Amino acid sequence: MLVLDELDRGLIHALHVDARAPFTLVAEILGSSTQTVVRRYRRLHAQAGLRVVALPTPRSSGTHQWFVRLTAATRSAHDIALALARRPDTSWVRLTSGGTEIVAIIHTEPAGPDAHALLLRDIPRTAGITAVSAHYLLHTYLGGPTAWRGRIDALDSDQEARLRAETGTAGTAGGTGTAGGAGAAGTSSTVAGSGRSGTAGGAGPAVFDAPAHLLTEADRLLISALREDARLSYADLAGVTGTTAATAARRLAGLRARDALFFDVDIDPALLGVTVSALLWMQVAPAHLETVATALARHDELAVVAATTGPTNLVAHALCRDAEALHHYLTRRVAWEAVTRIETAPVLRTYKAAATLRTV
């Protein structure tokens, strides 16, 4: 397996701060040459699955997000998970719990005759699926634009501040790790941000201080191109969208300023020392939900914390060094009286993280 050094980790951290930061600036901040940084980026892309993508925020796209848990026969679970991962309306697909449960994030339209066709018709009719539960995502405390801390420990505060200042991303959705936004998966966690959050790091109640910018067809075309590669040049974006480079640059800047999209960086967490990944489905007393979720969002072991509907009202994605570290985390850091129930589902395989289909 590829071993990451400090330059690799610094590059990954820099991309989280600003996914479109010029390699010349990144190289200068990292104390390297532009050629070396570009070479490292290409190596990480080819050998480590590094992908930098852009996704619309649900408020701007007008979609709803659902955590869907499917129980499938062992012989068909792989094929069902792969089929879900290939759909454009999914952004996160994992196989958990002994290879019989599939967990996916599905995006649905708010209205219309086919708004929930996948949930109500297609999935229940699929051969091999024996049980389905859908959990509406209410609020994201950690994830999406807010990166897992295991990926952003290479740059110091001065380097981060300089990168944001020189790229003009301070306080925007494009500047991951700022107060804006709420995102393996994660890891690119890939739970889309649910809006401007009340505190730094994505934790806290949602505070929408301005109406959402609803995406136009031109906006969607631009984001569709960035969904494949968020580092496309403005000239390439102009070619895809049928505009000029200047128009593409202005439109992207406007979308970032309105928090209409966010950038996500996807890379295999195993390269960062993670050998155990698990979903934590928690039942929390409603009166304590905000307090518990906000506290969990500050834990280094978690990449996602989100409030949902259903019998378990809080879901988290844990990334740990090994099984012993996960046990320590569960018994010593999550063992609050307010958490009345917790179900731990080990992630066995990732089929899709953010918008990226993993090689399977």
C-alpha positions in Angstrom: 0.0 0.0 0.0 1.1 3.5 -0.8 2.6 5.3 2.3 1.8 9.0 2.6 4.5 11.4 3.8 4.2 14.9 5.2 4.0 16.5 1.7 1.2 14.2 0.7 -0.7 14.9 3.8 -0.1 18.7 3.5 -1.4 18.6 -0.1 -4.6 16.7 1.1 -5.1 19.3 3.8 -4.6 22.2 1.4 -7.2 20.7 -0.9 -9.7 20.6 2.0 -9.0 24.3 2.7 -9.6 25.2 -0.9 -10.2 22.5 -3.5 -9.3 24.8 -6.3 -6.2 26.4 -4.8 -3.5 26.9 -7.5 -0.7 24.3 -7.2 1.8 27.1 -7.4 0.4 28.5 -4.1 0.1 25.1 -2.5 3.7 24.4 -3.4 4.9 27.7 -1.9 3.0 27.1 1.3 4.3 23.5 1.6 7.9 24.6 0.8 8.1 22.5 -2.3 8.2 23.0 -6.1 5.1 23.2 -8.3 6.3 20.3 -10.3 6.6 18.1 -7.2 3.2 19.0 -5.9 1.6 18.3 -9.3 3.4 15.0 -9.5 2.2 14.0 -6.0 -1.4 15.0 -6.8 -1.3 12.8 -9.9 0.2 9.9 -7.9 -2.5 10.2 -5.2 -5.2 10.3 -7.9 -3.8 7.2 -9.6 -2.8 5.1 -6.6 -4.8 6.4 -3.6 -8.1 7.1 -5.2 -7.9 10.8 -4.5 -10.8 12.7 -6.0 -11.8 16.3 -5.6 -15.5 16.9 -6.4 -18.1 19.6 -6.0 -21.7 18.9 -4.9 -24.7 21.2 -4.6 -26.1 21.9 -1.1 -29.5 20.4 -0.6 -31.0 23.9 0.0 -29.9 25.1 -3.4 -30.6 21.9 -5.3 -34.1 21.6 -3.7 -33.6 18.0 -2.9 -34.1 15.9 0.3 -31.6 13.5 1.7 -32.4 10.1 3.2 -30.2 7.5 5.0 -31.6 4.2 3.7 -30.8 0.9 5.3 -31.5 -2.2 3.2 -31.2 -5.7 4.3 -30.4 -8.1 1.5 -29.6 -11.7 0.9 -25.9 -12.3 1.1 -25.7 -13.5 -2.5 -27.3 -10.4 -3.9 -26.0 -7.6 -1.5 -23.0 -6.8 -3.7 -25.0 -6.4 -6.9 -27.6 -4.3 -5.2 -25.0 -2.0 -3.6 -23.2 -1.6 -6.9 -26.4 -0.7 -8.7 -27.2 1.9 -6.1 -23.7 3.3 -6.3 -24.1 3.8 -10.1 -27.2 5.9 -9.7 -26.8 9.7 -10.0 -29.2 10.3 -7.1 -27.0 8.5 -4.5 -23.9 10.0 -2.9 -22.8 7.4 -0.3 -23.1 3.6 -0.4 -21.6 1.2 2.1 -21.9 -2.5 2.9 -22.1 -3.2 6.6 -23.1 -5.7 9.3 -21.9 -9.1 8.0 -22.4 -8.3 4.4 -26.2 -8.2 4.5 -26.9 -4.6 5.1 -26.5 -1.8 2.6 -26.5 1.9 3.8 -27.0 4.6 1.2 -27.7 8.3 1.0 -30.4 8.9 -1.5 -31.4 12.3 -2.8 -35.1 12.8 -3.7 -37.1 15.6 -5.2 -39.5 17.3 -2.8 -42.6 16.9 -5.0 -43.9 15.3 -8.1 -45.3 11.9 -9.1 -41.9 10.3 -9.1 -40.4 12.2 -6.2 -39.9 9.1 -4.0 -40.2 6.4 -6.7 -36.9 4.9 -5.7 -37.9 4.6 -2.0 -41.5 3.6 -2.5 -41.4 1.5 -5.6 -38.1 0.6 -7.0 -36.3 -0.6 -3.9 -39.2 -2.6 -2.3 -39.7 -4.4 -5.6 -36.0 -5.4 -6.0 -35.4 -9.1 -5.7 -33.1 -10.0 -2.8 -34.1 -7.1 -0.5 -35.8 -8.4 2.6 -36.2 -5.2 4.7 -36.0 -1.4 4.2 -35.9 1.5 6.6 -35.6 5.2 5.5 -34.3 7.9 7.8 -34.9 11.5 6.7 -31.8 13.6 7.3 -32.8 16.6 9.3 -29.5 18.4 10.1 -25.8 17.7 9.6 -23.5 18.6 12.5 -20.3 17.2 11.0 -19.6 16.1 7.4 -19.8 17.5 3.9 -17.8 20.7 3.8 -16.5 20.0 7.3 -13.6 17.6 6.9 -12.8 14.7 9.1 -9.9 15.9 11.4 -7.8 12.9 10.5 -7.2 14.5 7.1 -6.6 18.1 8.2 -3.7 17.8 10.6 -0.8 18.6 8.4 -0.9 22.4 8.0 -0.5 24.8 10.9 -2.9 27.7 11.5 -0.6 30.2 9.7 -0.5 28.1 6.6 -4.2 27.6 6.6 -4.8 31.3 7.1 -2.5 32.3 4.3 -4.1 29.7 1.9 -7.5 31.1 2.6 -6.4 34.7 2.4 -4.7 34.3 -0.9 -7.4 32.3 -2.6 -10.2 34.4 -1.1 -12.1 31.5 0.4 -12.3 32.6 4.0 -15.9 32.2 5.2 -17.2 30.6 2.0 -18.5 27.1 1.3 -15.4 26.5 -0.8 -13.2 26.9 2.2 -13.6 23.7 4.0 -13.3 23.9 7.8 -14.7 27.4 8.1 -18.0 28.1 9.9 -19.8 27.9 6.6 -21.6 24.6 5.9 -22.6 21.9 8.2 -20.3 16.6 4.8 -16.3 9.5 3.4 -17.0 10.1 3.0 -16.5 11.6 4.1 -14.0 10.7 5.1 -15.4 11.8 2.4 -18.2 11.8 4.4 -20.3 13.2 2.0 -23.3 14.1 3.7 -24.1 17.3 2.0 -24.0 20.4 4.2 -27.4 21.5 5.3 -26.7 25.2 5.5 -24.7 27.8 7.4 -23.9 26.4 10.8 -23.9 28.2 14.1 -20.4 27.5 15.2 -17.0 26.7 13.6 -16.4 23.2 12.5 -20.0 22.6 11.4 -21.5 21.9 14.9 -24.5 23.8 16.2 -28.1 24.6 15.1 -28.7 25.6 11.6 -29.0 29.3 11.1 -30.2 30.4 7.6 -29.4 34.1 7.4 -30.3 34.4 3.8 -32.7 32.7 1.3 -31.2 29.7 -0.5 -30.0 30.3 -4.0 -32.0 27.9 -6.2 -29.8 26.5 -8.9 -30.5 27.4 -12.5 -29.9 25.1 -15.5 -26.6 26.8 -16.2 -25.6 26.3 -12.5 -26.5 22.6 -12.7 -24.4 22.2 -15.9 -21.4 23.8 -14.2 -21.8 21.7 -11.0 -22.2 18.5 -13.1 -18.8 19.1 -14.6 -17.2 19.9 -11.2 -18.9 16.7 -9.8 -16.5 14.7 -12.0 -13.4 16.9 -11.3 -13.6 20.0 -9.1 -10.2 21.1 -10.3 -11.2 21.5 -14.0 -9.7 24.7 -15.5 -12.0 27.6 -16.3 -11.2 26.9 -20.0 -12.4 23.3 -19.6 -15.5 24.5 -17.7 -16.2 26.9 -20.5 -16.0 24.1 -23.1 -18.4 21.9 -21.1 -20.9 24.6 -20.4 -20.7 26.5 -23.7 -19.7 29.8 -22.2 -16.4 31.7 -21.8 -13.8 31.1 -19.2 -14.6 34.5 -17.6 -18.3 33.5 -17.4 -17.5 30.1 -15.8 -15.3 31.8 -13.3 -17.9 34.4 -12.3 -20.6 31.8 -12.1 -18.5 29.5 -9.9 -17.5 32.4 -7.6 -21.2 33.4 -7.3 -22.2 29.8 -6.3 -19.4 29.7 -3.7 -20.4 33.0 -2.2 -24.0 31.9 -1.9 -23.1 28.6 -0.3 -24.8 26.9 -3.2 -22.2 24.2 -3.5 -19.3 22.7 -1.5 -16.2 20.8 -2.3 -15.3 17.4 -1.0 -12.0 15.5 -1.0 -12.2 11.7 -1.2 -9.3 9.4 -0.3 -9.1 5.9 1.1 -9.0 6.4 5.0 -6.8 3.3 5.3 -3.9 5.4 3.9 -4.4 7.7 7.0 -4.1 4.8 9.4 -7.7 3.8 9.7 -8.4 0.0 9.7 -11.9 0.1 11.4 -14.8 2.0 10.1 -18.3 1.8 11.6 -21.7 3.5 11.5 -23.2 4.3 14.9 -27.0 4.5 15.0 -27.9 6.2 18.3 -31.1 6.8 20.2 -30.8 10.1 22.1 -33.4 11.7 24.4 -34.8 14.6 22.3 -34.1 17.1 25.1 -30.4 16.2 24.9 -30.1 15.7 21.1 -28.6 19.1 20.4 -26.1 18.9 23.2 -25.0 15.3 22.4 -24.7 15.9 18.6 -22.7 19.2 19.1 -20.3 17.4 21.4 -19.9 14.4 19.1 -19.1 16.7 16.2 -15.9 17.8 18.0 -14.6 14.2 18.4 -11.6 13.4 16.3 -12.9 9.8 15.7 -16.0 10.9 13.8 -16.3 11.9 10.2 -20.1 12.4 10.1 -22.7 13.3 12.7 -26.3 13.9 11.6 -29.8 14.0 13.1 -32.4 11.9 11.4 -35.9 10.7 11.8 -36.6 7.1 12.9 -36.2 5.0 16.0 -32.6 6.1 16.1 -32.4 9.8 15.8 -28.6 10.4 15.5 -26.1 8.7 13.1 -22.3 9.0 13.2 -19.5 7.5 11.1 -16.5 6.5 13.2 -13.0 6.0 11.8 -10.5 4.4 14.2 -7.0 3.0 14.2 -8.2 -0.5 15.1 -10.9 -2.5 16.9 -9.5 -1.7 20.4 -9.6 2.0 19.6 -13.2 1.8 18.5 -14.0 -0.1 21.7 -12.3 2.6 23.8 -14.2 5.3 22.0 -17.6 3.6 22.4 -17.1 2.8 26.1 -15.4 5.9 27.3 -16.4 8.8 25.1 -20.0 7.9 23.8 -21.2 6.3 27.0 -23.5 9.1 28.1 -26.8 8.6 30.0 -28.5 10.7 27.2 -27.6 8.0 24.7 -30.2 5.4 25.5 -29.3 3.0 22.7 -26.4 2.5 20.3 -26.1 0.1 17.4 -22.6 -0.3 15.9 -22.5 -1.5 12.3 -18.9 -2.1 10.9 -18.4 -0.9 7.4 -17.1 -3.8 5.3 -16.9 -2.1 1.9 -17.3 1.3 0.4 -18.9 1.4 -3.1 -19.4 5.1 -3.3 -18.1 8.1 -1.3 -19.4 11.5 -2.0 -20.1 11.3 -5.8 -17.2 9.0 -6.5 -17.8 5.4 -7.6 -15.1 3.3 -6.0 -13.4 0.5 -8.0 -15.0 -2.7 -6.9 
